[in-house]
Amino acid sequence: MKEANFNLSEQQRKDLDKKLNEVLELCQIYHIPFFASVAVKNSDQETEYNNIVYSAQSHAIRLHDDRIRKYMLIANGNFEVVPGREVVPFDPFGVIKNE
């Protein structure tokens, strides 16, 4: 896969911000948690993102599975995703009984 180099112009960024803010406004009106991350610049050295959020936690909205909070940690560079893996039982002392 080839890396694409791009950099949104100021007008493109304004257009994007306007649309994201429209969605944010609707989410605020209806109290719907929301998170979006858009790559606005990419080069061989860096990728720049525009992130926007209406978080559940900050607005006293309880989600059964608050993935938005996890997405924010990743987007802010505070967390790296580790894919799930199969758990293999390991019993070096022979205490687990095979049934």
N, C-alpha and C positions, 0 to 999 in steps of 0.2 A: 504494500500500500504506500503510495507516494504522499509525502507531507505537502500540504497546501499552504502557501504563504498568502496571507491576506491581512488587511488592516482597514476596518470600517472607517469611512470618513466621518467628520463631525455631524454632517446632516444625517447619514445613515444611523449613527448612534442616537441622535435625537429622535428619529423615526422609531427606532427600536424601543427606546425608553418610553416613548408615548404609548406604544401598544402594550408594553409590559405593565405600565402604570394603569392602563385601562383594565387589564385583567386583575391587577392588585386591588383596584377600587371595587370591582365586583366582589372579590373575595372578602374584602372588609365589610361590605354591605351585608353579605349573606353569612358572614362568620365562617368562611371556608379556608382552612389552612392551605397555604400555597408556597411553592418554591420553584424557581426557574433559574437555570444557569445557561448563559449564551456565550459562546466563544466570539469575541469581537476583534481579536487580533491573534495572528499566529505567524511565527517565523522559525528559523532554525534554532534560535536561542530561547524563545519563550512563547507561552500562550497566555493571553489575557482574557479574563471572563467578566461578564456583567451578571452578578447574582442579585436576585430579588426574593424577598421572603415575607410571608405573613404567617408567623409561627404559631402553632397550637399552644405551646407552653407559655409564651409571652401574653397570650390573649385568653388564658384560662379556658382553653378548649381541650377536653380530654379525648385523645384518639386511642383506640384499642391497640393499634400498632403504629406508633409515631415514627415513620421512616423519614419524615422531613427533617427531624432533628439530626438523624444520621447523615442525610445528604448534606446538611449544612456543615457538619464536622469535616466531611470529605472535601467539600468546596473550599473551605477555609484553610485546607492543608494541615488540619490537626489530626487526621486519621487516614490510614491507608487500608484499603479493602483487602481482606484475606478471604479467598473463596472457601466455602465449606468443604469438608472432606469426610470421607468415610471413617468411622471410628472402629478400630480393630481392638477387640479385647486383648489385653496383655496381662498375664498372670504369672509372674516369675516365681511365686511361692506355691502354686498349685491349689489355691483356695477357692477358685471359681470352679463350680461343678458343671460339666457339660450335661445338658438334659436332652 
